[in-house]
Amino acid sequence: MFSFRPKFSKKKSPPPTPTIKERPKRLVKIPYHFQKNDIITYSDKEIKRELYKYPGLLKTLGHAYDYQIIYTSPNIRTDYWFCRDLPTTTKLLKYLNEQGWTVDWQEKPFIL
């Protein structure tokens, strides 16, 4: 009549390991004028105005530039220079010292 085949047990395969979903790192868009200039200069008044308009400016400057030079004059005027690399920074520091300006410099993160 009917032929009954013996049932074979199915091979047990280990469950697949779940893949860990990593969040893709956000690509930071750096404005073109920051990309093309190795040095950018702000006075105290200018940077406060820009920070009011663009609150993320320091973060963007941190992505585009590596060094900050701060000059505070005797009449409490402050100027900021942001430089992309160390050779440019050392050239600017050397020039400012030749002019007789005393300046402070630092790496990231930038502080005003």
Secondary structure, 3 states (H helix, E strand, C coil): CCCCCCCCCCCCCCCCCCCCCCCCCCCCCCCHHHHHCCEEEEEHHHHHHHHHHCCCHHHHHHHHCCEEEEEECCCCCEEEEEECCHHHHHHHHHHHHHCCCCEEEEECCCCC
